Each structure stands twice: as C-alpha cells, then as structure tokens.
C-alpha cells in the first residue's frame, strides 16, 4: 500500500496509461450468452435454444441473414432478406427457456448455409440475429445478439458429433436512442454468494487481489480482469504495466461504479 503523497509522486513519474470511468447499466433483458446453442434433430434441422431473463414482458425475434440499416431519423432497423423472421411473446420472468419449434429452427434443406455460416465480412449483414425487446415500457429497451454458424472440426474418435455450432460474436443493448456494446468483465460479480465457473474462482471474492482489503472496482484493459481497487490500480499503472492475473500488458484501466443497493445488477 502507499499513502496519498507517494501516490501523487508515482503518478507524476509513471507511464501515460489512460484511466476511464464508467457505471454499471442495469440490463432488464438478458440472453445468457453461455447458454446459446443449437440442437441437431436430424435431417439437417437444428433448433435454437437459450436461457434468458426479462424484467418486462418481452418479444423475442430471430432473424436469418438480415440487413442492418440506418433510417433518416438515425434509427437502426433490421430488415429480413430471404428468410422468415420468427417472433414469440414471453411474460416477464427469470431463467426462461427459449426452444425453437420444429418448423422454426435452422433447416439447412431450405436455407443456404453460406448465408448463416461464418462471421460476415460486412457489418451490416448479420447471419443470425436474436432480438429481445421489452413490451409496454415508456422507452425502447432491447438486446441484440449477433451470431453465426461455425463448422466443427470433425473428430474420428467421437461418435454423433454435430457438424455445426452457433457462435455469439456480438451483443448490444439499447435504452431509448442510446446503445451500448456489451463486453464481459471478468470478476465483476460483487456478491460473495455469486457462483462463478471454475476457471474464474479466484475472482469470486470482492477484495482487491493486491491489498486484499479494499473492494475491487477497477478492470484492466484489454484483458478485462476486474481485480484491483482504485489505489492499487494507480500503483500498478505507475510501477508495473502487466495485469497481476494474466500478465498481459496494461493498455488502460476502467473504473466501474456499482450501485451497492442493487444486488442483482446485470452488466
């Protein structure tokens, strides 16, 4: 640890690493990215399956090979090209399961695989788009999930291996006329009861990994490990340009303000 006088001296001597400040945005609609998958039901037919949370009644729409366009009013719209859009209505609830009907999934007998396979070269063409849009809210609230199919590398030792899997490559949330790109921050879970996957167990506690005293509130960029308190982040910035978790070079710091009254923040 260091006192404020020494910290000021370090800041004046250290490298020029940018510090950004931001706040956690409460997302009322959330497709849990790790649950998104396709289920092979045979005859080149795949069903889309995922778990989502909704604090409002929600309209779930799935587009295949759609175009992203900007209107004269600077609003983003999504236009189907070749294939029918699938839309369903769900009530507000947590841990809801979406499963395509047999006639609403990805039928490769009727679809050109090249339309929905591989990440597109042009950003305005989206192979698969899953939209969660709140119903009855005073302003537009929505989440946009961009995905594509990827061909699995076939393993001769594995039987019944699926040929394709679905890849989620981008998420965006919208509040009114403002939109936010979603990025994973590793270790943002602030509650000791929050369960994390085994790979990130070291991030399950709230304390800074250096001083082990103050609550962590700063993520390191570009690796996005949230593992430092404000004071230790400044010391790391001045004395060591590597992340203490993964040893990747530090290019920036992101201080994140979390509302302590809200124990169920989705980021």
TAQUI-V287463 format. One record per residue. N is the residue number from 0. PHI is phi in degrees with one decimal (999 if undefined). Layout:
n=N phi=PHI
n=N phi=PHI
//
This chain:
n=0 phi=999
n=1 phi=-141.2
n=2 phi=-86.6
n=3 phi=-66.0
n=4 phi=-64.9
n=5 phi=-63.8
n=6 phi=-63.7
n=7 phi=-61.8
n=8 phi=-65.4
n=9 phi=-62.7
n=10 phi=-61.8
n=11 phi=-71.6
n=12 phi=-101.5
n=13 phi=-80.6
n=14 phi=-68.9
n=15 phi=-88.9
n=16 phi=-106.2
n=17 phi=-71.2
n=18 phi=-112.2
n=19 phi=-107.9
n=20 phi=-122.2
n=21 phi=-148.6
n=22 phi=-124.9
n=23 phi=-74.6
n=24 phi=-98.4
n=25 phi=-74.5
n=26 phi=-100.3
n=27 phi=-79.7
n=28 phi=-130.7
n=29 phi=-150.6
n=30 phi=-85.6
n=31 phi=-75.8
n=32 phi=-58.4
n=33 phi=-74.9
n=34 phi=-94.2
n=35 phi=-70.1
n=36 phi=-156.5
n=37 phi=-117.5
n=38 phi=-116.1
n=39 phi=-78.8
n=40 phi=-107.8
n=41 phi=91.8
n=42 phi=57.5
n=43 phi=60.4
n=44 phi=-118.9
n=45 phi=-124.2
n=46 phi=-101.2
n=47 phi=-90.0
n=48 phi=-137.4
n=49 phi=-162.3
n=50 phi=-110.4
n=51 phi=-142.4
n=52 phi=-119.2
n=53 phi=-143.1
n=54 phi=-88.8
n=55 phi=-134.0
n=56 phi=-55.4
n=57 phi=-138.3
n=58 phi=-103.8
n=59 phi=-107.6
n=60 phi=-123.1
n=61 phi=-121.3
n=62 phi=-105.9
n=63 phi=-120.3
n=64 phi=51.4
n=65 phi=-105.7
n=66 phi=-107.8
n=67 phi=-98.9
n=68 phi=-127.6
n=69 phi=-111.8
n=70 phi=-79.8
n=71 phi=-63.1
n=72 phi=-85.1
n=73 phi=65.2
n=74 phi=-99.1
n=75 phi=-86.7
n=76 phi=-126.5
n=77 phi=-121.6
n=78 phi=-114.7
n=79 phi=-63.1
n=80 phi=-110.1
n=81 phi=-107.4
n=82 phi=-120.4
n=83 phi=-71.1
n=84 phi=-84.5
n=85 phi=-100.5
n=86 phi=-129.8
n=87 phi=-135.3
n=88 phi=-109.2
n=89 phi=-128.4
n=90 phi=-75.8
n=91 phi=-68.0
n=92 phi=-179.5
n=93 phi=-101.0
n=94 phi=56.7
n=95 phi=-84.4
n=96 phi=-107.6
n=97 phi=-102.2
n=98 phi=-138.6
n=99 phi=-63.0
n=100 phi=-73.4
n=101 phi=-59.0
n=102 phi=-95.2
n=103 phi=-120.5
n=104 phi=-88.6
n=105 phi=-99.1
n=106 phi=-103.2
n=107 phi=-75.2
n=108 phi=-76.1
n=109 phi=-110.3
n=110 phi=-112.3
n=111 phi=-82.2
n=112 phi=-57.9
n=113 phi=-68.4
n=114 phi=-74.7
n=115 phi=-124.0
n=116 phi=-103.4
n=117 phi=75.4
n=118 phi=-64.7
n=119 phi=-69.5
n=120 phi=-76.8
n=121 phi=-110.5
n=122 phi=-63.5
n=123 phi=-80.2
n=124 phi=-102.0
n=125 phi=-116.9
n=126 phi=-60.0
n=127 phi=-136.3
n=128 phi=-126.0
n=129 phi=-110.4
n=130 phi=-112.9
n=131 phi=-109.1
n=132 phi=-125.7
n=133 phi=-68.2
n=134 phi=-108.5
n=135 phi=80.3
n=136 phi=-93.1
n=137 phi=-63.8
n=138 phi=-125.2
n=139 phi=-64.1
n=140 phi=-129.9
n=141 phi=-153.1
n=142 phi=-126.9
n=143 phi=-114.9
n=144 phi=-121.0
n=145 phi=-98.8
n=146 phi=-144.7
n=147 phi=-153.4
n=148 phi=-91.1
n=149 phi=-124.6
n=150 phi=-79.3
n=151 phi=-72.5
n=152 phi=-77.1
n=153 phi=-71.7
n=154 phi=-112.0
n=155 phi=-63.9
n=156 phi=-84.4
n=157 phi=-107.9
n=158 phi=-92.7
n=159 phi=57.6
n=160 phi=-77.2
n=161 phi=-71.1
n=162 phi=-76.1
n=163 phi=-127.0
n=164 phi=-136.3
n=165 phi=-99.9
n=166 phi=-116.9
n=167 phi=-93.3
n=168 phi=-108.3
n=169 phi=-160.5
n=170 phi=-133.3
n=171 phi=-140.4
n=172 phi=-116.6
n=173 phi=-131.5
n=174 phi=-125.4
n=175 phi=62.3
n=176 phi=-97.1
n=177 phi=-108.9
n=178 phi=-126.7
n=179 phi=-132.6
n=180 phi=-77.9
n=181 phi=-93.5
n=182 phi=-126.6
n=183 phi=-76.3
n=184 phi=-111.1
n=185 phi=-81.3
n=186 phi=102.6
n=187 phi=-77.1
n=188 phi=-60.4
n=189 phi=-102.3
n=190 phi=-99.4
n=191 phi=-60.3
n=192 phi=-80.5
n=193 phi=-66.7
n=194 phi=-90.1
n=195 phi=-115.9
n=196 phi=-74.1
n=197 phi=-57.7
n=198 phi=-64.0
n=199 phi=-109.2
n=200 phi=-61.3
n=201 phi=-67.3
n=202 phi=-102.1
n=203 phi=-74.3
n=204 phi=-84.2
n=205 phi=-90.1
n=206 phi=-79.7
n=207 phi=-57.7
n=208 phi=-76.0
n=209 phi=-96.7
n=210 phi=-86.3
n=211 phi=57.6
n=212 phi=-125.3
n=213 phi=-79.4
n=214 phi=-73.4
n=215 phi=-70.3
n=216 phi=-145.5
n=217 phi=-130.0
n=218 phi=-101.9
n=219 phi=-96.5
n=220 phi=-110.6
n=221 phi=-93.8
n=222 phi=-73.8
n=223 phi=67.4
n=224 phi=-85.1
n=225 phi=-90.5
n=226 phi=-141.7
n=227 phi=-124.6
n=228 phi=-84.6
n=229 phi=-59.8
n=230 phi=-65.9
n=231 phi=-66.2
n=232 phi=-62.1
n=233 phi=-67.3
n=234 phi=-66.3
n=235 phi=-59.8
n=236 phi=-60.6
n=237 phi=-89.0
n=238 phi=-108.1
n=239 phi=-147.4
n=240 phi=-98.6
n=241 phi=-122.3
n=242 phi=-65.3
n=243 phi=-68.6
n=244 phi=-92.0
n=245 phi=-109.7
n=246 phi=65.6
n=247 phi=-78.5
n=248 phi=-59.7
n=249 phi=-87.2
n=250 phi=-108.2
n=251 phi=-172.2
n=252 phi=-128.4
n=253 phi=-124.4
n=254 phi=-87.4
n=255 phi=-114.6
n=256 phi=-94.1
n=257 phi=-113.6
n=258 phi=-70.1
n=259 phi=-68.7
n=260 phi=-78.1
n=261 phi=-104.6
n=262 phi=-92.8
n=263 phi=-127.6
n=264 phi=-77.7
n=265 phi=-102.3
n=266 phi=-116.0
//
